[in-house]
Amino acid sequence: MIAYIVVDPSTLSVLARSPKNLPVTAVLIVQLAFELPPIFVLMAMLPRVALYSWEELGLRMPSAIALLYVVGGFAAAIIVGDGGSALVEHLSHHPHHMQDVAKMFESIRHTPALVAFVLYGVVVAPIAEELIFRGFLFNLGLRYGNFWIGAIFSSLLFGAAHGDLELFLPLSLVGFVLATVYYRSKNLVASMLTHASFNAIAFAALSNLKH
């Protein structure tokens, strides 16, 4: 778990700084090879560690109320993400800071590679990260404390795991929103959908900048 949180963001970060002729498909294969094993391990051990069944952990179809939390969480994530980014840019005097993943996205010129990259960011990443940060770490904090301990603990690790100091605050705030969606909806799929929607709108914004 610790190795995943520390090493995972550096995988794309290193590949993003690699020569531009490195195929995007190779990048995605390397990343998937690193991401998929922890997902399977977590799915096997999570119910035992959390002392809850998968249904109690919230891995089920979201109800209508849970979907409302998805919509509200999506709006809140955009607000705190943009607000946190604006604050950091103002304090650091580094406007328009971009993640390595965003730089990679802008460098892609072939449509199939672009589609694969977006699918990874909108499907695989939200599933993996919600299992780890909300399903595992948030419940760990909740088990030994309360909502605030679980939410702050998992959110700070979520912000740190992306390996970008200037995005630590906004991503931590987004992580807190995702923890709130999960806790209020009692549905892990709801936080996955919120996370996926947030990533999708980020890719849409980057796509508009490319054109």
C-alpha positions in Angstrom: 0.0 0.0 0.0 2.7 2.5 1.0 4.8 1.5 -2.1 1.8 2.1 -4.3 1.1 5.6 -2.9 4.8 6.6 -3.1 5.7 5.0 -6.5 2.5 5.2 -8.5 2.5 9.0 -9.3 6.2 8.8 -10.2 5.5 6.2 -12.9 3.6 8.6 -15.2 5.8 11.5 -14.0 9.0 9.8 -15.2 7.4 8.6 -18.4 6.0 12.1 -19.0 9.6 13.5 -19.0 10.8 10.7 -21.3 11.6 11.3 -25.0 8.5 12.4 -27.0 8.7 9.4 -29.3 7.9 7.0 -26.4 4.5 5.5 -27.5 1.6 6.4 -25.2 0.4 2.8 -25.4 3.7 1.8 -23.8 3.1 4.3 -21.0 -0.4 3.0 -20.4 0.8 -0.6 -20.4 3.5 0.2 -17.8 1.0 2.1 -15.7 -1.7 -0.6 -15.9 0.9 -3.3 -15.0 1.6 -1.3 -11.8 -2.0 -0.4 -11.0 -3.9 -3.6 -11.6 -2.1 -5.9 -9.0 -2.8 -3.6 -6.1 -6.5 -3.3 -7.2 -6.8 -7.1 -7.0 -5.0 -7.3 -3.7 -7.2 -4.6 -2.2 -10.4 -6.3 -3.4 -9.2 -9.5 -1.7 -8.2 -8.0 1.6 -10.4 -4.9 2.0 -13.5 -6.7 3.6 -11.3 -8.5 6.1 -9.3 -5.3 7.0 -12.3 -3.0 7.3 -14.4 -5.7 9.0 -17.2 -5.0 6.6 -18.6 -6.9 3.6 -18.3 -5.4 0.1 -22.0 -4.4 0.3 -21.4 -2.7 3.6 -18.4 -0.9 2.2 -20.6 0.5 -0.5 -19.5 -1.4 -3.6 -23.0 -1.6 -5.1 -25.2 0.2 -7.5 -25.9 3.7 -6.3 -29.4 4.7 -5.3 -31.2 7.9 -6.5 -30.0 9.7 -3.3 -26.5 8.5 -3.9 -26.6 9.9 -7.4 -27.6 13.3 -6.0 -24.5 13.2 -3.9 -22.5 12.4 -7.1 -23.9 15.6 -8.7 -23.3 17.7 -5.6 -19.9 16.3 -5.1 -18.9 16.9 -8.7 -19.9 20.6 -8.4 -18.1 20.9 -5.0 -14.9 19.2 -6.4 -14.7 21.7 -9.3 -15.2 24.6 -6.9 -12.6 23.5 -4.3 -10.2 22.3 -7.0 -10.3 25.5 -9.0 -10.3 27.6 -5.8 -7.4 25.7 -4.3 -5.4 26.0 -7.6 -6.1 29.7 -7.8 -4.9 30.2 -4.2 -1.7 28.3 -4.7 -0.9 30.1 -8.0 -1.5 33.4 -6.3 0.8 32.5 -3.4 3.5 30.8 -5.4 3.4 33.3 -8.3 3.5 30.3 -10.7 0.4 30.7 -12.9 -1.0 28.0 -15.1 0.9 25.2 -13.4 0.2 21.8 -15.1 0.5 18.2 -13.9 2.8 15.9 -15.7 -0.3 13.9 -16.8 -1.8 17.1 -18.4 1.5 17.7 -20.2 1.3 14.2 -21.6 -2.2 14.7 -22.7 -1.3 17.8 -24.6 1.6 16.0 -26.3 -0.6 13.2 -27.8 -1.4 13.7 -31.4 -2.9 10.3 -32.4 -6.6 9.8 -31.7 -6.5 6.1 -30.6 -3.7 6.9 -28.1 -5.8 9.9 -26.9 -8.9 7.8 -26.4 -6.9 5.1 -24.5 -5.3 7.8 -22.3 -8.7 9.4 -21.5 -10.3 6.0 -20.7 -7.5 5.3 -18.3 -7.9 8.6 -16.6 -11.7 8.4 -16.4 -12.2 4.7 -15.7 -9.2 2.9 -14.3 -7.7 5.7 -12.2 -11.0 6.6 -10.3 -11.6 2.9 -9.6 -8.1 2.3 -8.3 -7.9 5.5 -6.3 -11.3 5.2 -4.7 -10.6 1.6 -3.6 -7.4 2.8 -2.0 -8.1 6.2 -0.6 -11.8 6.0 0.3 -12.5 2.2 0.5 -9.3 1.4 2.4 -7.6 4.5 4.0 -10.8 6.5 4.8 -12.4 3.4 6.4 -9.1 2.8 8.3 -9.3 6.3 9.8 -13.0 5.9 10.5 -12.4 2.6 12.2 -9.9 4.1 14.7 -11.4 7.6 14.9 -14.3 9.4 13.2 -15.3 11.0 9.9 -12.9 13.9 10.3 -9.9 11.7 11.0 -10.7 9.4 8.1 -11.4 12.2 5.7 -8.4 14.4 6.6 -6.1 11.3 6.7 -7.2 9.9 3.4 -7.4 13.3 1.7 -3.9 14.4 2.6 -2.5 11.1 1.3 -4.6 11.5 -1.8 -3.1 15.0 -2.4 0.5 13.8 -1.7 0.2 10.6 -3.9 -0.1 12.7 -7.1 3.5 13.8 -6.6 3.0 17.5 -7.3 3.7 20.0 -4.5 1.8 22.8 -6.1 -1.3 20.7 -6.6 -1.2 19.2 -3.1 -3.7 21.6 -1.6 -6.4 21.5 -4.4 -6.1 17.7 -4.8 -6.4 17.3 -1.0 -9.5 19.4 -1.0 -11.0 17.3 -3.9 -10.1 14.2 -1.9 -12.0 15.6 1.1 -15.1 16.1 -1.1 -14.8 12.5 -2.4 -14.6 11.3 1.2 -17.7 13.3 2.0 -19.6 11.8 -1.0 -18.6 8.3 0.1 -19.5 8.8 3.7 -22.8 10.5 3.1 -23.9 8.2 0.3 -22.5 5.1 1.9 -21.7 4.1 -1.6 -18.2 3.6 -3.1 -19.5 3.6 -6.6 -20.8 7.1 -6.0 -17.4 8.4 -5.1 -16.0 6.6 -8.1 -18.5 8.3 -10.4 -17.8 11.7 -8.8 -14.1 11.2 -9.3 -14.6 10.0 -12.9 -16.7 13.0 -13.6 -14.1 15.4 -12.2 -11.4 13.8 -14.3 -13.6 13.9 -17.4 -14.2 17.6 -17.1 -10.5 18.2 -16.6 -9.8 16.3 -19.8 -12.5 18.3 -21.6 -10.9 21.5 -20.5 -7.5 20.3 -21.6 -9.0 19.3 -25.0 -10.4 22.8 -25.5 -7.0 24.2 -24.8 -5.4 21.9 -27.3 -7.7 23.3 -30.0 
